[in-house]
Amino acid sequence: CMDLEVSPPANYITSITLCADLLKEACDNKNFLDIHTAQILTQILPVLVNGPPEDSTEDSYVHYYLSPIL
């Protein structure tokens, strides 16, 4: 995950690919903390890369950004 800071994904496809690679590596190593982190990152990172949706009201902010964490 530290590579994200050095080389962040530029679009939706690269962010999903990166998350899938991280999740596969975590599963292969049977590292449960990394599995949970990668699973949450899979839901959050594409949203952060793409930016907020057009209808950025308070409810949609909570739905898109906080819902996967909770």
C-alpha positions in Angstrom: 0.0 0.0 0.0 3.0 2.3 0.5 3.4 2.4 -3.3 0.1 4.4 -3.6 1.9 7.5 -2.4 4.7 7.1 -4.9 2.6 6.1 -7.9 -1.1 6.9 -7.4 -3.6 5.5 -9.9 -4.7 8.0 -12.5 -8.1 6.7 -13.4 -10.9 4.3 -12.5 -9.4 1.3 -14.3 -5.9 1.6 -12.8 -7.3 2.1 -9.4 -9.5 -1.1 -9.6 -6.5 -3.0 -11.0 -4.3 -1.8 -8.2 -6.8 -2.8 -5.6 -7.4 -6.2 -7.1 -3.6 -6.8 -7.1 -3.4 -5.8 -3.5 -6.3 -8.0 -2.5 -4.9 -11.0 -4.3 -1.5 -10.6 -2.7 -3.2 -10.3 0.8 -5.2 -13.4 0.1 -2.2 -15.3 -1.1 -0.3 -14.4 2.1 -3.4 -15.0 4.3 -2.9 -11.7 6.0 -6.3 -10.8 7.3 -5.5 -7.2 8.1 -4.3 -6.6 4.6 -7.3 -8.4 3.2 -9.7 -6.1 5.1 -7.7 -3.0 4.1 -7.6 -4.0 0.5 -11.3 -4.7 0.5 -12.1 -1.3 1.8 -9.6 0.3 -0.5 -11.3 -1.4 -3.4 -14.5 0.5 -2.5 -13.0 3.8 -1.6 -10.1 4.4 -4.0 -12.0 4.6 -7.3 -14.4 7.1 -5.7 -11.4 9.2 -4.5 -9.8 9.0 -7.9 -12.9 10.0 -9.8 -13.9 12.7 -7.4 -17.4 13.4 -6.0 -20.5 12.6 -8.0 -22.4 15.4 -9.6 -25.1 15.3 -7.0 -22.8 16.0 -4.1 -25.3 16.7 -1.4 -24.5 15.7 2.2 -26.3 12.4 1.9 -24.4 11.4 -1.2 -21.1 12.4 0.5 -21.9 10.0 3.3 -23.0 7.3 0.9 -19.9 7.5 -1.4 -17.2 8.2 1.1 -18.2 7.0 4.6 -20.5 4.1 3.9 -17.7 1.6 2.8 -15.7 2.4 6.0 -18.7 1.9 8.3 
